[in-house]
């Protein structure tokens, strides 16, 4: 009889833990006290202004570790220049799990749209409502007020190892611009340029076939 009592007690405890656990998880996810981003320290290297301690995905999104597994995410200046003026940004839903290297948001310009990839994996816990109201912040101020969202990333340290960081970032940016110049010389010579960031809004000035190739090459989507 005593054994049966112990077993019933054990099952009762397991049941309580099971039903209480989701509530605790949802409460943790809904807490999102992320309103303003700190002013990043910019480092000029090889002619590029790069925010210090930011890590970059090859698809031109960035992540900044803000501690406690919180990762602030945005797009970089190269992407911002390619986009120029945008009409809207659609982000993944709050509390949704996003994977590193998979779709995080969609940038819209007229009837055209471009998907951008997440640099980290985790639960989306906060979005930048200022960007939803004024989407051009992502191109005008990509490293501060134009951030996209905050992701609770339990494997952030591992995710960052797959990204570009430190001294390699300026060289990678420079390589991206060189590749863009070479592609434009072949695909649309009239809009090609030598050196410097791409013509603002270039992506939406080329025809659909060229745009598709640029998106695949630089945003990996």
Backbone as ProteinMPNN parsed JSONL, in Angstrom:
{"seq_chain_A": "XXXXXXXXXXXXXXXXXXXXXXXXXXXXXXXXXXXXXXXXXXXXXXXXXXXXXXXXXXXXXXXXXXXXXXXXXXXXXXXXXXXXXXXXXXXXXXXXXXXXXXXXXXXXXXXXXXXXXXXXXXXXXXXXXXXXXXXXXXXXXXXXXXXXXXXXXXXXXXXXXXXXXXXXXXXXXXXXXXXXXXXXXXXXXXXXXXXXXXXXXXXXXXXXXXXXXXXXXXXXX", "coords_chain_A": {"N_chain_A": [[0.824, -1.199, 0.0], [1.93, 1.217, 0.805], [3.843, 1.527, -1.151], [2.277, 1.928, -3.408], [1.141, 4.388, -2.73], [3.412, 6.057, -2.753], [4.066, 5.919, -5.472], [1.806, 7.099, -6.635], [2.013, 9.677, -5.58], [4.401, 10.509, -6.763], [3.652, 10.49, -9.481], [1.745, 12.525, -9.389], [3.332, 14.782, -8.807], [4.919, 14.896, -11.142], [2.928, 15.447, -13.009], [2.076, 18.003, -12.222], [4.437, 19.47, -12.665], [4.661, 19.165, -15.419], [2.391, 20.508, -16.456], [2.789, 23.076, -15.527], [5.182, 23.946, -16.651], [5.091, 24.906, -19.475], [3.743, 27.347, -19.016], [5.607, 28.821, -17.58], [7.6, 29.043, -19.473], [6.373, 30.563, -21.514], [5.849, 32.933, -20.14], [8.455, 33.818, -19.7], [9.305, 34.306, -22.304], [7.63, 36.367, -23.11], [8.503, 38.581, -21.771], [10.09, 41.379, -22.698], [12.126, 43.674, -22.526], [13.391, 45.445, -24.383], [14.151, 48.293, -25.799], [15.748, 50.485, -26.705], [18.73, 50.678, -28.614], [22.178, 50.533, -27.794], [24.613, 53.055, -28.613], [26.703, 52.047, -31.109], [30.236, 51.439, -31.091], [32.146, 52.642, -33.626], [34.49, 51.4, -35.91], [36.96, 52.343, -38.102], [38.185, 50.712, -40.774], [40.216, 49.816, -43.437], [38.845, 51.651, -44.99], [36.202, 51.275, -44.322], [33.402, 51.719, -42.163], [32.823, 49.939, -39.405], [30.841, 48.366, -36.956], [32.011, 47.791, -33.697], [32.541, 44.634, -32.134], [30.35, 43.364, -33.272], [28.831, 40.658, -35.025], [28.713, 39.083, -38.236], [26.476, 37.693, -40.602], [26.936, 35.768, -43.606], [24.913, 36.436, -45.354], [24.489, 39.118, -45.041], [23.287, 40.085, -42.65], [23.377, 41.144, -39.208], [24.513, 40.461, -35.803], [24.391, 41.292, -32.356], [25.729, 40.566, -29.281], [24.066, 40.882, -26.323], [24.203, 39.943, -23.803], [23.038, 37.493, -21.347], [22.0, 35.635, -23.116], [20.689, 37.135, -24.991], [20.235, 38.376, -28.193], [20.687, 40.976, -30.32], [19.513, 41.886, -33.508], [20.095, 42.837, -36.947], [20.266, 44.39, -40.252], [23.11, 44.88, -42.446], [25.208, 47.723, -43.515], [25.905, 47.457, -46.19], [23.8, 45.919, -47.286], [21.776, 47.749, -46.684], [22.397, 49.915, -48.38], [22.063, 48.722, -50.883], [19.313, 48.273, -50.819], [18.178, 50.888, -50.442], [15.472, 53.064, -50.536], [12.746, 51.722, -48.732], [9.519, 50.14, -48.421], [8.325, 48.633, -46.488], [8.714, 46.301, -43.728], [8.516, 42.983, -42.907], [8.42, 40.944, -40.155], [9.282, 37.821, -38.529], [6.917, 36.125, -36.413], [6.357, 37.047, -32.948], [7.624, 35.043, -30.275], [8.198, 32.96, -31.897], [10.266, 30.294, -33.022], [13.284, 30.774, -34.591], [15.656, 29.748, -37.025], [19.207, 29.599, -37.437], [20.435, 30.964, -40.396], [18.063, 30.682, -41.752], [14.932, 32.075, -42.992], [14.243, 35.266, -41.663], [13.081, 37.798, -41.951], [11.181, 39.9, -44.236], [11.891, 42.246, -46.667], [10.3, 44.968, -48.208], [9.573, 46.616, -51.289], [7.584, 48.514, -53.094], [5.959, 46.332, -55.287], [7.862, 44.456, -54.987], [9.941, 42.139, -53.197], [12.284, 41.001, -50.704], [13.798, 38.355, -49.032], [15.432, 38.015, -45.886], [18.048, 36.469, -43.98], [18.327, 34.83, -40.777], [20.905, 35.512, -38.442], [21.291, 34.061, -36.167], [20.103, 31.427, -33.934], [17.068, 30.858, -32.267], [14.446, 32.056, -30.012], [12.218, 34.526, -31.058], [11.896, 37.378, -29.292], [11.435, 40.09, -29.105], [10.526, 42.936, -31.058], [11.471, 45.678, -33.174], [9.51, 48.262, -32.991], [9.64, 50.808, -34.009], [10.891, 50.511, -36.452], [8.925, 49.11, -37.807], [7.077, 51.128, -38.092], [8.543, 53.072, -39.429], [10.141, 51.952, -41.863], [12.443, 52.673, -43.279], [14.45, 53.157, -41.513], [16.08, 50.942, -41.333], [17.813, 51.165, -43.423], [18.855, 53.713, -43.221], [19.984, 53.937, -40.69], [21.408, 51.479, -39.89], [22.869, 50.14, -37.84], [22.116, 51.039, -35.364], [19.423, 52.598, -34.525], [17.988, 51.276, -36.435], [17.763, 48.54, -35.914], [16.396, 45.193, -36.067], [15.18, 43.099, -34.438], [15.083, 41.233, -31.305], [16.542, 38.237, -30.331], [16.176, 35.434, -28.293], [18.747, 33.508, -27.731], [19.84, 30.498, -27.021], [22.082, 29.061, -27.802], [23.981, 30.939, -28.491], [26.779, 31.502, -28.337], [27.841, 29.38, -29.79], [26.567, 29.779, -32.255], [27.724, 32.216, -33.073], [30.281, 31.462, -33.748], [30.004, 30.572, -36.299], [29.877, 32.826, -37.8], [31.018, 35.928, -39.366], [33.543, 37.948, -37.998], [35.396, 40.51, -36.19], [38.664, 41.418, -37.474], [38.278, 40.325, -40.006], [35.917, 41.236, -41.069], [35.891, 43.908, -42.4], [37.442, 43.222, -44.679], [35.829, 41.308, -45.843], [33.559, 42.866, -46.428], [34.686, 44.586, -48.306], [35.313, 42.742, -50.283], [32.728, 41.95, -50.98], [31.767, 44.271, -52.208], [33.517, 44.433, -54.367], [32.825, 42.088, -55.739], [30.189, 42.715, -56.35], [30.585, 44.9, -58.072], [31.884, 43.606, -60.214], [29.851, 41.859, -61.056], [27.875, 43.674, -61.853], [29.113, 44.945, -63.985], [28.972, 42.965, -65.883], [26.228, 42.276, -65.952], [24.633, 44.608, -65.919], [25.883, 47.094, -67.189], [25.444, 49.894, -67.296], [24.78, 50.694, -64.743], [26.929, 50.12, -63.241], [29.71, 50.707, -60.991], [32.836, 51.975, -59.764], [34.418, 50.95, -56.889], [33.69, 51.964, -53.413], [30.572, 52.103, -51.484], [27.632, 50.406, -52.73], [25.482, 51.918, -55.282], [22.857, 53.751, -53.914], [19.861, 52.079, -53.422], [20.198, 50.439, -55.581], [19.439, 47.745, -56.001], [16.72, 47.746, -56.593], [16.619, 49.05, -58.95], [17.446, 47.623, -61.072], [16.657, 45.148, -63.645], [14.335, 42.366, -63.318], [15.61, 39.835, -63.619], [18.336, 40.382, -63.169], [18.162, 41.383, -60.591], [17.32, 39.084, -59.232], [19.622, 37.493, -59.401], [21.454, 39.051, -57.944], [20.284, 39.05, -55.383], [20.414, 36.328, -54.761], [23.184, 35.966, -54.749], [24.2, 37.743, -52.74], [22.409, 37.869, -50.561], [21.685, 35.323, -50.199], [19.246, 34.094, -50.67]], "CA_chain_A": [[0.0, 0.0, 0.0], [2.829, 2.374, 0.876], [4.495, 1.667, -2.472], [1.276, 2.54, -4.293], [1.026, 5.793, -2.331], [4.608, 6.748, -3.256], [3.957, 6.022, -6.935], [0.779, 8.104, -6.944], [2.585, 10.984, -5.242], [5.396, 10.807, -7.797], [2.922, 10.837, -10.701], [1.12, 13.83, -9.176], [4.392, 15.8, -8.937], [5.27, 14.985, -12.559], [1.827, 16.104, -13.703], [2.129, 19.438, -11.895], [5.597, 20.05, -13.369], [4.384, 19.165, -16.86], [1.428, 21.55, -16.828], [3.299, 24.398, -15.158], [6.383, 24.303, -17.419], [4.814, 25.803, -20.599], [3.394, 28.688, -18.554], [6.846, 29.495, -17.21], [8.336, 29.357, -20.701], [5.702, 31.658, -22.209], [6.071, 34.154, -19.365], [9.829, 34.262, -19.926], [9.413, 34.807, -23.676], [6.873, 37.599, -23.287], [9.242, 39.686, -21.166], [10.973, 41.88, -23.751], [12.405, 45.068, -22.184], [14.413, 45.944, -25.285], [13.581, 49.423, -26.506], [16.753, 51.274, -27.393], [20.039, 50.056, -28.78], [23.305, 51.391, -27.438], [25.351, 53.581, -29.76], [27.864, 51.169, -31.307], [31.519, 52.061, -31.368], [32.489, 52.348, -35.018], [35.923, 51.289, -36.194], [37.214, 52.525, -39.535], [39.239, 49.814, -41.227], [40.228, 49.653, -44.892], [37.857, 52.542, -45.601], [34.845, 50.907, -43.928], [32.978, 51.91, -40.781], [32.261, 48.675, -38.945], [30.58, 48.41, -35.513], [32.871, 46.897, -32.916], [31.91, 43.517, -31.411], [29.196, 42.829, -33.994], [29.155, 39.511, -35.876], [27.963, 39.216, -39.484], [26.123, 36.519, -41.396], [27.288, 35.974, -45.021], [23.758, 37.013, -46.043], [24.472, 40.553, -44.72], [22.612, 40.479, -41.417], [24.347, 41.177, -38.107], [24.027, 40.164, -34.468], [25.18, 41.838, -31.258], [25.481, 39.863, -28.027], [23.749, 41.829, -25.265], [24.228, 39.235, -22.53], [21.887, 36.679, -20.935], [21.526, 34.936, -24.315], [19.915, 38.056, -25.82], [20.966, 38.745, -29.401], [20.02, 41.992, -31.138], [19.755, 41.533, -34.91], [19.747, 43.83, -37.96], [20.946, 44.219, -41.542], [24.311, 45.724, -42.473], [25.184, 48.913, -44.382], [25.95, 47.012, -47.591], [22.417, 45.597, -47.64], [21.008, 48.974, -46.624], [22.635, 50.686, -49.6], [21.433, 48.026, -52.011], [17.872, 48.483, -50.742], [17.771, 52.282, -50.588], [14.164, 53.297, -49.937], [11.893, 50.537, -48.61], [8.142, 50.464, -48.058], [7.866, 47.865, -45.344], [9.493, 45.163, -43.237], [7.699, 41.976, -42.228], [9.253, 40.103, -39.303], [8.682, 36.602, -37.992], [6.044, 36.388, -35.268], [6.899, 36.919, -31.597], [7.621, 33.707, -29.665], [8.506, 31.94, -32.898], [11.647, 29.827, -33.07], [13.928, 30.984, -35.888], [16.904, 28.999, -37.137], [20.322, 30.298, -38.069], [20.509, 30.724, -41.834], [16.74, 30.591, -42.352], [14.249, 33.355, -43.147], [13.904, 36.043, -40.472], [12.192, 38.911, -42.301], [11.021, 40.231, -45.647], [11.968, 43.685, -46.952], [9.43, 45.22, -49.357], [9.687, 47.864, -52.056], [6.54, 48.375, -54.101], [5.498, 44.954, -55.382], [9.038, 43.595, -54.903], [10.291, 41.768, -51.832], [13.529, 40.25, -50.53], [13.901, 37.693, -47.733], [16.73, 38.094, -45.22], [18.266, 35.309, -43.132], [18.68, 35.071, -39.385], [22.286, 35.156, -38.116], [21.32, 33.23, -34.96], [18.971, 30.536, -33.72], [16.434, 31.046, -30.975], [13.061, 32.536, -29.972], [12.09, 35.972, -31.278], [11.224, 37.88, -28.09], [11.151, 41.524, -29.187], [10.705, 43.543, -32.374], [11.647, 47.126, -33.164], [8.275, 48.843, -33.509], [9.975, 52.014, -34.77], [11.17, 50.061, -37.821], [7.65, 48.766, -38.423], [6.431, 52.399, -38.447], [9.418, 53.767, -40.38], [11.059, 50.901, -42.314], [13.697, 53.184, -43.835], [15.487, 53.159, -40.476], [17.013, 49.833, -41.55], [18.81, 51.581, -44.402], [19.445, 54.986, -42.812], [20.718, 53.79, -39.432], [21.311, 50.018, -39.746], [23.546, 49.564, -36.685], [21.587, 51.542, -34.094], [17.97, 52.671, -34.451], [17.378, 50.422, -37.457], [17.796, 47.114, -35.597], [15.15, 44.513, -36.415], [14.534, 42.33, -33.379], [15.948, 40.569, -30.332], [16.322, 36.786, -30.294], [16.724, 34.702, -27.153], [19.54, 32.495, -28.427], [20.537, 29.682, -26.022], [23.361, 28.595, -28.344], [24.557, 32.118, -29.136], [28.236, 31.371, -28.454], [28.092, 28.451, -30.893], [26.123, 30.44, -33.483], [28.674, 33.263, -33.455], [31.452, 30.822, -34.351], [29.715, 30.38, -37.72], [29.724, 34.139, -38.412], [32.21, 36.741, -39.627], [33.743, 38.915, -36.919], [36.742, 41.03, -36.022], [39.386, 42.001, -38.612], [37.863, 39.757, -41.291], [34.695, 41.886, -41.55], [36.159, 44.9, -43.455], [37.903, 42.544, -45.899], [34.64, 40.673, -46.427], [32.756, 43.948, -47.01], [35.388, 45.036, -49.502], [35.139, 41.681, -51.268], [31.337, 42.005, -51.441], [31.653, 45.39, -53.137], [34.246, 44.063, -55.585], [31.998, 41.112, -56.44], [29.04, 43.436, -56.897], [31.054, 45.656, -59.231], [32.124, 42.672, -61.31], [28.571, 41.372, -61.556], [27.172, 44.752, -62.544], [29.784, 45.163, -65.273], [28.492, 41.947, -66.808], [24.775, 42.172, -66.04], [24.006, 45.91, -66.16], [27.02, 48.035, -67.218], [25.036, 51.294, -67.111], [24.669, 50.981, -63.32], [28.158, 49.686, -62.568], [30.554, 51.768, -60.472], [34.115, 51.5, -59.256], [34.709, 51.248, -55.493], [32.671, 52.576, -52.583], [29.341, 51.361, -51.268], [26.808, 50.377, -53.942], [24.521, 52.996, -55.502], [21.716, 53.588, -53.011], [18.669, 51.608, -54.115], [20.581, 49.735, -56.815], [18.74, 46.47, -56.157], [15.388, 47.93, -57.158], [16.738, 49.778, -60.207], [17.804, 46.669, -62.132], [15.517, 44.328, -64.051], [14.02, 41.24, -62.432], [16.588, 38.748, -63.727], [19.549, 40.843, -62.501], [17.826, 41.45, -59.168], [17.303, 37.715, -58.707], [21.007, 37.039, -59.254], [22.07, 39.805, -56.85], [19.717, 38.557, -54.127], [20.964, 34.988, -54.524], [24.624, 36.079, -54.497], [24.553, 38.495, -51.529], [21.511, 37.615, -49.434], [21.611, 33.862, -50.114], [17.836, 33.656, -50.67]], "C_chain_A": [[0.867, 1.262, 0.0], [3.527, 2.617, -0.451], [3.546, 2.338, -3.445], [1.12, 4.024, -3.99], [2.196, 6.618, -2.865], [4.523, 6.956, -4.757], [2.935, 7.084, -7.332], [1.278, 9.515, -6.668], [3.567, 11.437, -6.312], [4.719, 11.229, -9.102], [2.257, 12.197, -10.583], [2.123, 14.96, -9.347], [4.772, 15.997, -10.396], [4.199, 15.726, -13.342], [1.843, 17.604, -13.465], [3.271, 20.12, -12.635], [5.328, 20.155, -14.858], [3.483, 20.329, -17.252], [1.905, 22.953, -16.482], [4.429, 24.861, -16.053], [6.094, 25.2, -18.614], [4.489, 27.207, -20.17], [4.633, 29.483, -18.198], [7.608, 29.911, -18.45], [7.712, 30.543, -21.412], [5.925, 32.97, -21.479], [7.458, 34.701, -19.609], [9.973, 34.894, -21.298], [8.741, 36.159, -23.826], [7.564, 38.8, -22.65], [10.269, 40.184, -22.174], [11.301, 43.345, -23.522], [13.491, 45.674, -23.069], [13.808, 47.063, -26.12], [14.626, 50.171, -27.336], [18.069, 50.511, -27.491], [21.112, 51.044, -28.353], [23.987, 51.886, -28.714], [26.594, 52.714, -29.957], [29.136, 51.981, -31.541], [31.952, 51.642, -32.765], [34.004, 52.364, -35.194], [36.121, 51.397, -37.696], [38.419, 51.682, -39.923], [39.109, 49.621, -42.727], [39.125, 50.471, -45.564], [36.423, 52.242, -45.216], [34.597, 51.211, -42.464], [32.238, 50.656, -40.343], [32.012, 48.759, -37.443], [31.409, 47.365, -34.772], [32.032, 45.855, -32.179], [30.582, 43.073, -32.011], [29.689, 41.649, -34.831], [28.211, 39.521, -37.072], [27.722, 37.87, -40.155], [26.518, 36.787, -42.85], [26.143, 36.552, -45.852], [23.493, 38.456, -45.668], [23.432, 40.948, -43.667], [23.642, 40.433, -40.299], [23.679, 40.787, -36.789], [24.975, 40.777, -33.449], [24.769, 41.144, -29.973], [25.261, 40.874, -26.909], [23.677, 41.166, -23.891], [22.944, 38.479, -22.246], [21.208, 36.018, -22.124], [20.644, 35.819, -25.197], [20.757, 38.55, -26.985], [20.159, 39.761, -30.199], [20.459, 41.803, -32.59], [19.349, 42.669, -35.835], [20.378, 43.481, -39.292], [22.144, 45.163, -41.578], [24.196, 46.851, -43.499], [25.236, 48.546, -45.862], [24.543, 46.697, -48.077], [21.565, 46.86, -47.673], [21.173, 49.832, -47.869], [21.996, 50.033, -50.814], [19.917, 48.261, -52.017], [17.469, 49.923, -51.031], [16.464, 52.519, -49.86], [13.361, 51.997, -49.891], [10.516, 50.953, -48.107], [7.645, 49.708, -46.83], [8.82, 46.744, -44.979], [8.536, 44.233, -42.499], [8.621, 41.029, -41.469], [8.516, 38.835, -38.901], [7.879, 36.951, -36.74], [6.796, 36.269, -33.944], [6.688, 35.494, -31.077], [7.896, 32.586, -30.668], [9.984, 31.577, -32.836], [12.191, 30.04, -34.471], [15.273, 30.258, -35.884], [17.98, 29.828, -37.822], [20.369, 29.928, -39.548], [19.174, 30.525, -42.51], [16.044, 31.947, -42.284], [13.881, 33.986, -41.805], [12.894, 37.137, -40.793], [12.129, 39.073, -43.806], [11.027, 41.748, -45.793], [11.196, 43.949, -48.236], [9.677, 46.592, -49.974], [8.687, 47.761, -53.201], [6.007, 46.946, -54.095], [6.665, 43.955, -55.352], [9.366, 43.301, -53.439], [11.548, 40.911, -51.813], [13.531, 39.647, -49.13], [15.327, 37.817, -47.199], [16.827, 36.968, -44.191], [18.684, 35.692, -41.712], [20.132, 34.665, -39.124], [22.395, 34.228, -36.916], [20.074, 32.355, -34.892], [18.388, 30.762, -32.329], [15.004, 31.531, -31.107], [13.036, 34.053, -30.132], [11.261, 36.557, -30.133], [10.891, 39.37, -28.139], [11.38, 42.011, -30.603], [10.835, 45.047, -32.217], [10.425, 47.77, -33.811], [8.525, 50.131, -34.292], [10.268, 51.668, -36.228], [9.874, 49.691, -38.539], [6.916, 50.031, -38.86], [7.221, 53.148, -39.511], [10.487, 52.786, -40.872], [12.386, 51.408, -42.871], [14.792, 53.342, -42.784], [16.504, 52.043, -40.717], [18.094, 50.192, -42.559], [19.532, 52.852, -43.979], [20.332, 54.859, -41.573], [20.765, 52.298, -39.055], [21.893, 49.45, -38.467], [23.026, 50.078, -35.337], [20.063, 51.505, -34.102], [17.257, 51.769, -35.449], [17.469, 48.941, -37.171], [16.42, 46.497, -35.831], [14.444, 43.893, -35.222], [15.576, 41.833, -32.379], [15.545, 39.1, -30.269], [16.945, 36.224, -29.018], [17.412, 33.465, -27.728], [20.342, 31.665, -27.426], [21.893, 29.166, -26.481], [24.103, 29.736, -29.041], [26.066, 31.986, -29.344], [28.612, 30.448, -29.607], [27.707, 29.082, -32.219], [27.156, 31.433, -33.995], [29.925, 32.677, -34.112], [31.264, 30.597, -35.851], [29.647, 31.701, -38.489], [31.069, 34.822, -38.626], [32.34, 37.79, -38.535], [35.188, 39.398, -36.891], [37.356, 41.563, -37.311], [38.928, 41.486, -39.976], [36.674, 40.504, -41.89], [34.969, 42.948, -42.619], [36.602, 44.261, -44.768], [36.731, 41.882, -46.611], [33.739, 41.724, -47.09], [33.372, 44.418, -48.334], [35.232, 44.017, -50.631], [33.716, 41.684, -51.835], [31.161, 43.113, -52.475], [32.364, 45.087, -54.448], [33.433, 43.062, -56.414], [30.785, 41.776, -57.083], [29.433, 44.215, -58.141], [31.279, 44.77, -60.442], [30.827, 42.156, -61.909], [27.84, 42.44, -62.351], [27.803, 45.068, -63.896], [29.27, 44.186, -66.323], [26.986, 42.025, -67.036], [24.08, 43.487, -66.393], [25.065, 47.003, -66.141], [26.643, 49.48, -66.93], [24.982, 51.675, -65.633], [25.901, 50.541, -62.532], [28.929, 50.897, -62.071], [31.829, 51.161, -59.909], [34.296, 51.936, -57.813], [33.54, 51.867, -54.752], [31.451, 51.694, -52.403], [28.483, 51.413, -52.528], [25.879, 51.574, -54.043], [23.296, 52.748, -54.635], [20.474, 53.188, -53.806], [18.954, 50.824, -55.377], [19.731, 48.49, -57.058], [17.396, 46.624, -56.846], [15.405, 48.773, -58.437], [17.055, 48.853, -61.383], [16.586, 45.833, -62.5], [15.432, 43.064, -63.193], [15.073, 40.138, -62.461], [17.899, 39.108, -63.027], [19.316, 40.879, -60.991], [17.862, 40.056, -58.538], [18.717, 37.19, -58.473], [21.719, 37.751, -58.106], [21.584, 39.303, -55.489], [20.305, 37.192, -53.779], [22.434, 35.063, -54.124], [24.921, 36.689, -53.129], [23.659, 38.217, -50.325], [21.216, 36.127, -49.248], [20.177, 33.347, -50.048], [17.296, 33.596, -52.083]], "O_chain_A": [[0.583, 2.234, -0.7], [3.775, 3.761, -0.834], [3.948, 3.209, -4.216], [0.979, 4.831, -4.909], [2.01, 7.728, -3.363], [4.859, 8.026, -5.264], [3.168, 7.87, -8.25], [0.998, 10.44, -7.431], [3.568, 12.599, -6.718], [5.139, 12.188, -9.75], [2.202, 12.947, -11.557], [1.811, 15.982, -9.958], [4.933, 17.13, -10.848], [4.503, 16.528, -14.225], [1.647, 18.389, -14.393], [3.103, 21.216, -13.171], [5.725, 21.133, -15.493], [3.744, 21.042, -18.221], [1.457, 23.922, -17.094], [4.624, 26.067, -16.208], [6.794, 26.199, -18.778], [4.88, 28.168, -20.832], [4.711, 30.68, -18.477], [8.194, 30.992, -18.494], [8.425, 31.437, -21.867], [6.162, 34.002, -22.107], [7.635, 35.915, -19.715], [10.673, 35.894, -21.456], [9.217, 37.01, -24.578], [7.227, 39.939, -22.976], [11.227, 39.472, -22.475], [10.8, 44.196, -24.256], [14.402, 46.337, -22.573], [13.039, 46.806, -27.046], [14.415, 50.451, -28.515], [18.462, 49.795, -26.57], [20.962, 52.252, -28.533], [23.944, 51.229, -29.754], [27.448, 52.651, -29.074], [29.1, 53.069, -32.116], [32.105, 50.456, -33.056], [34.695, 53.244, -34.68], [35.529, 50.642, -38.468], [39.533, 51.916, -39.454], [38.032, 49.304, -43.232], [38.545, 50.053, -46.566], [35.506, 52.884, -45.727], [35.466, 50.993, -41.621], [31.159, 50.351, -40.849], [32.903, 49.19, -36.711], [31.487, 46.207, -35.182], [30.954, 46.157, -31.668], [29.769, 42.463, -31.316], [30.83, 41.643, -35.291], [27.051, 39.915, -36.951], [28.617, 37.032, -40.264], [26.444, 37.933, -43.292], [26.374, 37.096, -46.931], [22.411, 38.979, -45.935], [22.786, 41.991, -43.77], [24.665, 39.761, -40.424], [22.454, 40.781, -36.672], [26.191, 40.787, -33.636], [23.591, 41.135, -29.616], [26.167, 41.64, -26.58], [23.161, 41.747, -22.936], [21.895, 38.773, -22.82], [19.988, 35.857, -22.14], [19.926, 35.309, -26.058], [21.854, 39.076, -26.794], [19.077, 39.45, -30.695], [21.64, 41.586, -32.864], [18.386, 43.385, -35.562], [20.957, 42.406, -39.449], [22.191, 46.136, -40.826], [23.223, 46.928, -44.25], [24.67, 49.254, -46.696], [24.134, 47.148, -49.147], [20.735, 47.035, -48.566], [20.204, 50.41, -48.362], [21.449, 50.72, -51.677], [19.312, 48.428, -53.075], [16.522, 50.16, -51.781], [16.357, 52.204, -48.674], [13.299, 51.261, -50.875], [10.365, 51.984, -47.452], [6.659, 50.102, -46.208], [9.624, 46.295, -45.796], [7.835, 44.652, -41.579], [9.494, 40.391, -42.058], [7.286, 38.779, -38.928], [8.142, 37.962, -36.089], [7.746, 35.495, -33.825], [5.699, 34.837, -31.402], [7.832, 31.406, -30.323], [10.841, 32.436, -32.627], [11.62, 29.538, -35.44], [15.939, 30.171, -34.852], [17.688, 30.658, -38.684], [20.346, 28.752, -39.911], [19.124, 30.232, -43.705], [16.511, 32.858, -41.6], [13.293, 33.344, -40.934], [11.967, 37.384, -40.021], [12.906, 38.476, -44.551], [10.265, 42.448, -45.127], [11.393, 43.259, -49.237], [9.948, 47.576, -49.284], [8.903, 47.021, -54.161], [5.649, 46.41, -53.046], [6.491, 42.773, -55.648], [9.1, 44.117, -52.556], [11.844, 40.193, -52.768], [13.292, 40.352, -48.15], [16.297, 37.736, -47.952], [15.824, 36.561, -43.604], [19.304, 36.731, -41.483], [20.55, 33.584, -39.54], [23.46, 33.665, -36.663], [19.132, 32.511, -35.668], [19.119, 30.847, -31.342], [14.409, 31.436, -32.18], [13.745, 34.773, -29.429], [10.07, 36.27, -30.014], [10.139, 39.859, -27.297], [12.309, 41.565, -31.277], [10.361, 45.619, -31.236], [10.319, 47.817, -35.037], [7.719, 50.506, -35.143], [9.936, 52.434, -37.132], [9.738, 49.928, -39.739], [6.213, 50.024, -39.871], [6.641, 53.784, -40.39], [11.607, 52.783, -40.362], [13.357, 50.653, -42.929], [15.939, 53.63, -43.126], [17.669, 52.182, -40.344], [19.17, 49.595, -42.557], [20.693, 53.053, -44.336], [21.312, 55.589, -41.428], [20.224, 51.901, -38.023], [21.468, 48.381, -38.03], [23.455, 49.601, -34.286], [19.469, 50.494, -33.728], [16.057, 51.526, -35.323], [17.277, 48.136, -38.082], [15.404, 47.192, -35.797], [13.254, 44.126, -35.008], [16.78, 41.99, -32.579], [14.364, 38.767, -30.168], [18.102, 36.506, -28.705], [16.761, 32.51, -28.151], [21.424, 32.086, -27.017], [22.757, 28.866, -25.658], [24.769, 29.526, -30.055], [26.575, 32.322, -30.413], [29.584, 30.701, -30.318], [28.432, 28.945, -33.204], [27.434, 31.493, -35.192], [30.555, 33.332, -34.943], [32.238, 30.449, -36.588], [29.39, 31.703, -39.693], [32.107, 34.368, -38.144], [31.361, 38.448, -38.182], [36.08, 38.787, -37.48], [36.642, 42.105, -38.155], [39.162, 42.139, -40.993], [36.441, 40.417, -43.096], [34.333, 42.904, -43.672], [36.192, 44.697, -45.844], [36.654, 41.897, -47.84], [33.22, 41.498, -48.183], [32.678, 44.618, -49.331], [35.041, 44.386, -51.789], [33.519, 41.448, -53.027], [30.493, 42.924, -53.491], [31.874, 45.443, -55.52], [33.36, 43.175, -57.638], [30.403, 41.448, -58.206], [28.719, 44.201, -59.144], [30.913, 45.129, -61.561], [30.71, 42.027, -63.127], [27.254, 42.154, -63.396], [27.101, 45.418, -64.844], [29.146, 44.529, -67.499], [26.513, 41.863, -68.161], [23.061, 43.486, -67.084], [25.142, 47.766, -65.178], [27.45, 50.222, -66.37], [25.121, 52.851, -65.296], [25.909, 50.587, -61.302], [28.827, 51.983, -62.642], [31.883, 49.967, -59.616], [34.328, 53.132, -57.522], [32.534, 52.246, -55.352], [31.302, 50.672, -53.072], [28.59, 52.356, -53.311], [25.523, 52.18, -53.033], [22.757, 51.642, -54.628], [20.084, 53.877, -54.748], [18.044, 50.569, -56.166], [19.346, 48.213, -58.194], [16.973, 45.744, -57.596], [14.355, 49.162, -58.948], [16.946, 49.25, -62.543], [15.6, 45.805, -61.763], [16.353, 42.746, -62.441], [15.393, 39.567, -61.419], [18.508, 38.263, -62.371], [20.171, 40.456, -60.212], [18.379, 39.881, -57.434], [18.982, 36.525, -57.471], [22.495, 37.133, -57.377], [22.375, 39.15, -54.558], [20.654, 36.939, -52.625], [22.881, 34.31, -53.259], [25.805, 36.204, -52.424], [24.111, 38.321, -49.185], [20.582, 35.722, -48.273], [19.911, 32.302, -49.453], [16.132, 33.249, -52.284]]}, "name": "protein", "num_of_chains": 1, "seq": "XXXXXXXXXXXXXXXXXXXXXXXXXXXXXXXXXXXXXXXXXXXXXXXXXXXXXXXXXXXXXXXXXXXXXXXXXXXXXXXXXXXXXXXXXXXXXXXXXXXXXXXXXXXXXXXXXXXXXXXXXXXXXXXXXXXXXXXXXXXXXXXXXXXXXXXXXXXXXXXXXXXXXXXXXXXXXXXXXXXXXXXXXXXXXXXXXXXXXXXXXXXXXXXXXXXXXXXXXXXXX"}
